[in-house]
Amino acid sequence: MMTDLPLDQVRTLLAVVDEGTFDAAAAALHVTPSAISQRVKALEQRTGRVLLLRTKPVRPTESGEVLVRLARQVARLEHDAYAELGLSGAGEPTRVSVAVNADSLATWFLPVLTRVPEELRLYFELRREDEDHTAALLREGAVMAAVTSSPDPVPGCSVRSLGRMRYLPVAAPAFAARHLGGPLAQVLREVPVVVFDRRDDFQDGFVRGLTRGRGGASALRHYVPTSEGFVEAVAAGLGWGLVPEPQADPLLRDGRLVGIAPRRTVDVPLYWQQWKLDSPALARVAETVTATAAEALRS
């Protein structure tokens, strides 16, 4: 029951996680570090679980993530209740934290922010993360919503389909002429490739599909960790890569890129996950995200 979890203790746990240390949390809450420590210890005793890893910065355990998420949701509900009652502080802007993958940020997501009605007085904190990992930020309670590739709902969250982002295998014309003259399944295992970061195995997966699992992309790879930079690196001839269709199309028309496997594209399904809260602000954001995605993504 909610009464079994004192909200002052739950809010204190959130402050420690957000501020990173007990001392910083004490300063933010205008209490002593000893009071912070006592509240966290009391909450751990009440739940019978270790809630924090005493690292620098402090990190929540898996059990701690559950309570951090609870604290953020309670804060969201309190704000909405104040707004409905017309109480003091209800007119303050509301922060909406969302995890979004880099390619969505670069192609279709930013217009969402301009379409949310100004009278809602929302401001956004966007966390850039790979679509395969954005759900983890929801699970940790770090964000209220996420664009993710997972249709499986995070506990306490709802899911709706947004559409499919199509990726095209492309290269600069001079790069293709110089490196891609042989059988594609063989040469892509040997020639330079552009990847986003060291967790990115997207290009490797494409090559494994060509080779029936016998090998990924070449070890000759350039790491370019921004969506726009990734496209420019491919267009500059550093290597081949899988580029989102909205970014590839104008460059294909201008001749700066050529398709290297026109009949082979990769579609990544995207989903919107958000907390299950009766929150007008979150509901309006979800409606706007869905409508914008329907215009930009493949159905």
C-alpha positions as CSV (number, residue, x, y, z in Angstrom):
1,M,0.0,0.0,0.0
2,M,1.1,3.6,-0.6
3,T,1.1,4.2,3.2
4,D,3.8,1.6,3.6
5,L,6.1,3.8,1.5
6,P,6.5,7.3,3.1
7,L,6.6,9.7,0.2
8,D,9.2,11.9,1.9
9,Q,11.6,8.9,1.9
10,V,10.8,8.1,-1.7
11,R,11.4,11.7,-2.8
12,T,14.7,11.7,-0.9
13,L,15.8,8.6,-2.8
14,L,15.0,10.4,-6.0
15,A,16.9,13.5,-5.0
16,V,20.0,11.4,-4.2
17,V,19.8,9.7,-7.6
18,D,19.3,12.9,-9.5
19,E,21.9,14.9,-7.5
20,G,24.5,12.1,-7.5
21,T,25.6,12.3,-3.9
22,F,24.0,12.4,-0.4
23,D,25.6,15.9,0.2
24,A,24.2,17.3,-3.0
25,A,20.7,15.9,-2.2
26,A,20.9,17.4,1.2
27,A,21.6,20.8,-0.3
28,A,18.8,20.5,-2.8
29,L,16.3,19.5,-0.1
30,H,17.6,21.9,2.5
31,V,18.3,19.3,5.1
32,T,21.5,17.8,6.6
33,P,23.4,14.9,4.9
34,S,22.6,12.9,8.1
35,A,18.9,13.3,7.5
36,I,19.3,12.1,3.9
37,S,21.2,9.1,5.0
38,Q,18.6,8.3,7.7
39,R,15.7,8.5,5.3
40,V,17.3,6.3,2.7
41,K,18.3,3.8,5.4
42,A,14.8,3.8,6.7
43,L,13.4,3.2,3.3
44,E,15.8,0.3,2.7
45,Q,14.8,-1.2,6.0
46,R,11.1,-0.8,5.2
47,T,11.4,-2.5,1.8
48,G,14.0,-5.0,2.9
49,R,16.2,-4.2,-0.1
50,V,19.3,-2.3,-1.0
51,L,18.1,0.6,-3.0
52,L,21.3,2.5,-3.8
53,L,24.8,1.6,-4.9
54,R,27.1,3.9,-2.9
55,T,29.2,4.8,-5.9
56,K,30.2,8.2,-7.3
57,P,27.8,9.2,-8.6
58,V,25.2,7.1,-6.6
59,R,23.3,4.7,-8.8
60,P,20.0,2.9,-8.0
61,T,19.8,-0.8,-7.8
62,E,17.1,-2.6,-9.7
63,S,14.8,-2.2,-6.7
64,G,15.8,1.4,-6.4
65,E,14.8,2.0,-10.0
66,V,11.3,0.9,-9.2
67,L,11.0,3.5,-6.4
68,V,12.7,6.2,-8.5
69,R,10.1,5.6,-11.2
70,L,7.3,5.8,-8.6
71,A,8.7,9.1,-7.3
72,R,8.7,10.7,-10.7
73,Q,5.2,9.4,-11.5
74,V,3.8,10.8,-8.2
75,A,5.4,14.2,-9.0
76,R,3.7,14.2,-12.4
77,L,0.3,13.3,-10.9
78,E,0.7,15.9,-8.2
79,H,1.3,18.6,-10.8
80,D,-1.7,17.6,-12.8
81,A,-3.9,17.6,-9.7
82,Y,-2.7,21.1,-8.7
83,A,-3.5,22.3,-12.2
84,E,-7.1,20.9,-12.0
85,L,-7.6,22.4,-8.6
86,G,-6.1,25.8,-9.6
87,L,-3.7,25.7,-6.7
88,S,-0.5,27.7,-6.4
89,G,2.4,26.4,-8.6
90,A,0.1,24.8,-11.1
91,G,1.1,27.3,-13.7
92,E,4.8,26.4,-13.6
93,P,6.1,24.8,-16.8
94,T,6.3,21.0,-16.8
95,R,9.4,19.1,-17.8
96,V,8.7,16.1,-20.0
97,S,11.7,13.8,-20.3
98,V,11.8,11.6,-23.4
99,A,14.4,9.1,-24.7
100,V,14.8,9.3,-28.5
101,N,17.1,7.6,-30.9
102,A,19.5,9.8,-33.0
103,D,18.0,9.0,-36.4
104,S,14.5,9.9,-35.2
105,L,15.8,13.2,-33.7
106,A,17.5,14.0,-37.0
107,T,14.5,13.2,-39.3
108,W,11.0,13.4,-37.7
109,F,10.9,13.9,-34.0
110,L,11.8,17.6,-33.5
111,P,8.6,18.8,-35.2
112,V,6.7,17.1,-32.5
113,L,7.9,19.7,-30.0
114,T,6.5,22.6,-32.1
115,R,3.1,20.9,-32.5
116,V,2.4,20.5,-28.8
117,P,0.0,23.3,-27.8
118,E,1.8,26.2,-26.0
119,E,-0.9,26.5,-23.4
120,L,0.2,23.2,-21.9
121,R,3.5,25.0,-20.9
122,L,5.7,22.0,-21.4
123,Y,9.4,21.9,-21.8
124,F,11.3,18.9,-23.0
125,E,14.4,17.1,-21.9
126,L,15.5,14.8,-24.7
127,R,17.9,11.9,-23.9
128,R,19.6,10.6,-27.1
129,E,20.0,6.8,-27.0
130,D,19.9,4.0,-29.5
131,E,16.4,2.7,-30.1
132,D,17.4,-0.7,-28.8
133,H,18.4,0.8,-25.4
134,T,15.9,3.7,-24.8
135,A,13.5,1.3,-23.0
136,A,16.3,0.9,-20.3
137,L,15.9,4.6,-19.4
138,L,12.2,4.1,-19.0
139,R,12.9,1.1,-16.7
140,E,15.3,3.2,-14.6
141,G,12.7,5.9,-14.3
142,A,15.0,8.4,-16.0
143,V,12.4,9.4,-18.6
144,M,8.6,9.4,-18.8
145,A,8.5,8.2,-22.4
146,A,10.7,6.7,-25.1
147,V,10.9,6.0,-28.8
148,T,12.0,2.4,-28.8
149,S,12.3,-0.6,-31.1
150,S,10.8,-2.9,-28.4
151,P,7.1,-3.8,-28.6
152,D,7.3,-5.4,-25.1
153,P,6.1,-2.9,-22.5
154,V,8.3,-1.8,-19.7
155,P,6.5,-2.5,-16.4
156,G,4.1,0.3,-15.7
157,C,4.1,1.5,-19.3
158,S,1.8,1.4,-22.3
159,V,3.0,0.8,-25.9
160,R,1.7,2.1,-29.3
161,S,3.2,1.4,-32.7
162,L,4.6,4.4,-34.6
163,G,5.6,2.9,-37.9
164,R,8.8,1.7,-39.6
165,M,12.0,3.7,-40.3
166,R,13.5,2.4,-43.6
167,Y,17.3,2.3,-44.0
168,L,19.0,2.2,-47.4
169,P,22.5,0.8,-48.0
170,V,24.4,3.5,-49.8
171,A,27.8,4.9,-50.6
172,A,29.4,7.8,-52.3
173,P,29.7,7.2,-56.1
174,A,33.5,7.3,-56.1
175,F,33.7,4.9,-53.1
176,A,31.3,2.5,-54.9
177,A,33.4,2.6,-58.1
178,R,36.6,2.1,-56.3
179,H,35.6,-0.6,-53.7
180,L,32.3,-2.3,-54.7
181,G,33.1,-3.9,-58.0
182,G,32.9,-7.5,-56.9
183,P,30.2,-9.7,-55.3
184,L,28.6,-7.5,-52.5
185,A,28.5,-10.3,-49.9
186,Q,32.3,-10.6,-50.2
187,V,33.4,-7.0,-50.7
188,L,31.4,-5.6,-47.8
189,R,33.4,-7.8,-45.4
190,E,36.6,-6.1,-46.6
191,V,35.9,-2.5,-47.4
192,P,35.6,0.5,-45.0
193,V,32.3,1.0,-43.3
194,V,30.8,3.8,-41.2
195,V,29.2,2.9,-37.9
196,F,27.5,5.0,-35.2
197,D,29.5,3.8,-32.2
198,R,30.9,0.7,-30.7
199,R,27.5,-0.7,-29.8
200,D,26.2,-0.3,-33.3
201,D,26.0,-3.6,-35.1
202,F,23.4,-2.5,-37.7
203,Q,25.8,-2.7,-40.6
204,D,27.2,-6.0,-39.3
205,G,23.7,-7.4,-39.3
206,F,23.1,-6.3,-42.9
207,V,26.2,-8.1,-44.0
208,R,25.4,-11.2,-42.1
209,G,22.1,-11.2,-44.0
210,L,24.0,-11.2,-47.2
211,T,26.5,-13.9,-46.1
212,R,23.9,-16.1,-44.4
213,G,25.6,-15.5,-41.1
214,R,29.2,-16.2,-42.2
215,G,30.6,-12.7,-41.3
216,G,29.8,-9.1,-40.5
217,A,31.1,-5.9,-41.9
218,S,34.8,-5.1,-42.2
219,A,37.0,-4.2,-39.2
220,L,38.0,-1.1,-41.2
221,R,35.4,1.1,-39.7
222,H,34.9,4.8,-38.9
223,Y,32.9,5.7,-35.7
224,V,30.7,8.8,-36.2
225,P,28.3,9.2,-33.3
226,T,25.8,11.7,-34.7
227,S,23.1,11.0,-37.3
228,E,24.0,14.0,-39.4
229,G,27.7,13.3,-39.2
230,F,27.1,9.7,-40.1
231,V,25.4,10.7,-43.3
232,E,28.0,13.2,-44.2
233,A,30.8,10.7,-43.5
234,V,29.2,8.2,-46.0
235,A,28.6,11.0,-48.6
236,A,32.2,12.1,-48.2
237,G,33.4,8.6,-49.2
238,L,34.8,7.4,-45.9
239,G,32.8,4.1,-46.2
240,W,29.4,2.6,-46.9
241,G,26.5,2.7,-44.5
242,L,22.8,2.2,-43.8
243,V,21.2,5.7,-44.0
244,P,17.6,6.6,-43.0
245,E,15.4,7.0,-46.1
246,P,14.5,10.6,-45.4
247,Q,18.2,11.6,-45.2
248,A,19.3,9.4,-48.1
249,D,16.6,10.4,-50.7
250,P,17.8,14.0,-51.4
251,L,21.4,12.9,-51.6
252,L,20.5,10.1,-54.0
253,R,18.6,12.6,-56.2
254,D,21.6,15.0,-56.1
255,G,24.1,12.2,-57.0
256,R,26.0,12.5,-53.8
257,L,25.0,8.9,-52.9
258,V,24.3,5.8,-54.8
259,G,22.4,2.7,-53.7
260,I,24.6,-0.4,-53.4
261,A,21.9,-3.0,-53.0
262,P,18.7,-1.4,-54.3
263,R,16.5,-4.4,-53.6
264,R,17.8,-4.8,-50.0
265,T,16.5,-2.3,-47.5
266,V,16.1,-2.6,-43.7
267,D,13.0,-1.6,-41.9
268,V,13.2,-0.9,-38.1
269,P,9.8,-0.8,-36.3
270,L,9.5,2.0,-33.8
271,Y,7.2,2.2,-30.8
272,W,6.1,4.8,-28.3
273,Q,6.3,3.7,-24.7
274,Q,5.2,5.9,-21.8
275,W,4.1,5.7,-18.2
276,K,0.6,4.5,-17.6
277,L,-0.6,7.8,-16.0
278,D,-3.9,9.7,-16.4
279,S,-1.9,12.8,-17.3
280,P,-3.4,15.3,-19.8
281,A,0.1,16.5,-20.7
282,L,1.5,13.1,-21.5
283,A,-1.6,12.1,-23.4
284,R,-1.3,15.2,-25.6
285,V,2.4,14.5,-26.2
286,A,1.6,10.9,-27.2
287,E,-1.1,12.0,-29.6
288,T,1.2,14.5,-31.2
289,V,4.1,12.0,-31.5
290,T,1.8,9.4,-33.1
291,A,0.3,11.9,-35.6
292,T,3.8,13.2,-36.6
293,A,5.2,9.6,-36.9
294,A,2.3,8.7,-39.2
295,E,3.3,11.4,-41.6
296,A,7.0,10.6,-41.5
297,L,7.4,6.8,-41.1
298,R,6.2,3.9,-43.2
299,S,3.1,2.2,-42.0
